[in-house]
Amino acid sequence: MRPVIVFGSDHAGYHMKEFLIRELEQNGYQIEDRGPFCKDPVDSGIYAIAVAEEVARHPQVKLGVLICGTGIGMSMMANKVVGIRASLVSDLFSAKMTRAHNAANVLCLGARIIAENMALEITKTWLAAEPLGGKYAARVAHMMAYEKERCDRG
């Protein structure tokens, strides 16, 4: 079963978000759009948190895509949410590896860094990759154990 893809952006990523949603819907993906719903200036953190929290609540069935000007702010904010492994990607190899080796559950893109068609190819590559398990599952488990330990300590 394909995951539900939860999207969010800021004003700089708005047009790319709309493009990717259209393209993925045409390819049979179920999409949830957390906004924004126009290109007016917004605080990217609001949308990063909305997407990341939704993905964290439904880790078996949802993945997230966040887009801002560089993707940096979105990735930094999304990674503050417990259970999120957000990765900023601007090439196809990294798109595959971040899912395969690190089980990234949120993809971050920079609308001022890559073209829309490249963003589409990156997103499709990322969605097609599966976490490899084995030694990579141990790596992810280590990341998540550290996160849990830090949260438990306050």
Wavefront OBJ file of the C-alpha trace (Angstrom):
o trace
v 0.000 0.000 0.000
v 1.292 3.456 -0.921
v 1.754 5.942 1.899
v -0.325 9.082 2.194
v 1.907 12.060 1.370
v 1.477 15.067 3.672
v 2.645 18.348 2.117
v 3.539 21.716 3.535
v 5.511 24.731 2.391
v 6.075 28.360 3.005
v 5.463 31.154 0.493
v 8.753 30.462 -1.328
v 7.805 26.823 -1.802
v 4.130 27.353 -2.539
v 4.271 26.958 -6.332
v 6.515 23.901 -6.146
v 4.177 22.344 -3.574
v 1.193 22.877 -5.849
v 3.105 21.396 -8.808
v 4.204 18.306 -6.874
v 0.733 17.712 -5.472
v -0.796 17.820 -8.968
v 1.838 15.471 -10.384
v 1.651 12.945 -7.549
v -2.144 12.916 -7.552
v -2.024 12.149 -11.276
v 0.256 9.222 -10.391
v -2.258 7.818 -7.916
v -0.886 9.112 -4.625
v -3.218 10.191 -1.856
v -2.243 13.691 -0.719
v -2.930 15.773 2.375
v -2.081 19.459 1.986
v -1.357 21.240 5.298
v -0.874 24.592 3.606
v -0.369 27.321 2.996
v -3.137 27.799 0.481
v -1.840 30.975 -1.138
v 1.574 32.557 -1.797
v 1.286 35.262 0.892
v 4.283 35.420 3.276
v 4.038 32.904 6.136
v 6.186 31.437 8.910
v 7.588 28.181 7.536
v 7.792 26.660 11.015
v 4.023 26.474 11.350
v 3.778 24.225 8.304
v 6.879 22.190 9.129
v 5.406 21.322 12.523
v 1.946 20.582 11.089
v 3.380 18.092 8.588
v 5.931 16.566 10.954
v 3.410 16.021 13.745
v 0.985 14.354 11.333
v 3.694 12.028 10.029
v 4.849 11.266 13.589
v 1.255 10.366 14.599
v 0.910 7.952 11.662
v 4.422 6.582 10.986
v 3.264 3.417 9.249
v 1.020 5.114 6.694
v 2.226 8.684 6.121
v 5.320 10.403 4.766
v 5.906 14.145 4.546
v 7.237 16.590 1.977
v 8.207 20.115 3.030
v 9.319 22.925 0.724
v 10.747 26.339 1.461
v 13.268 28.536 -0.345
v 16.297 26.410 0.546
v 14.705 23.519 2.448
v 17.030 24.256 5.363
v 14.530 25.924 7.692
v 11.912 23.262 7.043
v 14.341 20.427 7.741
v 15.617 22.028 10.939
v 12.121 22.653 12.275
v 10.696 19.263 11.263
v 13.554 17.477 13.016
v 12.461 19.045 16.312
v 9.390 16.760 16.277
v 9.919 13.446 18.074
v 9.934 10.563 15.619
v 10.844 12.605 12.573
v 13.841 11.985 10.378
v 13.671 14.869 7.911
v 16.290 15.121 5.219
v 17.128 17.996 2.891
v 17.730 16.581 -0.591
v 18.759 18.166 -3.898
v 19.908 15.142 -5.936
v 18.616 11.696 -6.890
v 21.310 9.652 -5.140
v 20.682 11.367 -1.796
v 16.927 10.934 -2.291
v 17.353 7.180 -2.542
v 19.932 6.876 0.239
v 18.070 8.961 2.792
v 15.149 6.507 2.606
v 17.198 3.335 2.144
v 19.847 3.951 4.809
v 18.146 6.318 7.258
v 14.421 5.635 6.799
v 13.782 9.358 6.372
v 10.080 10.026 6.796
v 10.060 13.679 5.715
v 11.635 14.963 2.502
v 12.685 18.625 2.431
v 13.229 20.516 -0.803
v 14.512 23.976 -1.715
v 12.358 25.740 -4.289
v 15.093 28.320 -4.895
v 17.728 25.581 -5.256
v 16.205 23.026 -7.645
v 13.797 23.188 -10.578
v 10.276 21.799 -10.270
v 10.956 18.868 -12.610
v 14.033 17.911 -10.593
v 11.965 18.171 -7.413
v 9.457 15.787 -8.966
v 12.170 13.269 -9.876
v 13.682 13.542 -6.398
v 10.283 13.025 -4.787
v 9.471 10.016 -6.984
v 12.887 8.494 -6.278
v 12.459 9.068 -2.535
v 8.979 7.538 -2.536
v 10.151 4.508 -4.529
v 12.989 3.713 -2.114
v 12.361 1.458 0.862
v 14.340 1.321 4.112
v 16.847 -1.504 3.741
v 16.766 -2.905 7.264
v 19.732 -4.895 8.592
v 22.618 -2.694 9.699
v 20.624 0.330 8.533
v 17.707 -0.590 10.794
v 20.205 -0.709 13.667
v 21.364 2.807 12.689
v 17.806 4.117 12.731
v 17.092 2.336 16.027
v 20.174 4.010 17.521
v 18.978 7.445 16.350
v 15.537 6.882 17.776
v 16.850 5.466 21.081
v 19.006 8.560 21.522
v 16.028 10.787 20.772
v 13.878 8.933 23.318
v 16.626 9.101 25.946
v 17.018 12.864 25.443
v 13.251 13.385 25.640
v 12.953 11.303 28.794
v 15.699 13.360 30.462
v 13.912 16.585 29.551
l 1 2 3 4 5 6 7 8 9 10 11 12 13 14 15 16 17 18 19 20 21 22 23 24 25 26 27 28 29 30 31 32 33 34 35 36 37 38 39 40 41 42 43 44 45 46 47 48 49 50 51 52 53 54 55 56 57 58 59 60 61 62 63 64 65 66 67 68 69 70 71 72 73 74 75 76 77 78 79 80 81 82 83 84 85 86 87 88 89 90 91 92 93 94 95 96 97 98 99 100 101 102 103 104 105 106 107 108 109 110 111 112 113 114 115 116 117 118 119 120 121 122 123 124 125 126 127 128 129 130 131 132 133 134 135 136 137 138 139 140 141 142 143 144 145 146 147 148 149 150 151 152 153 154
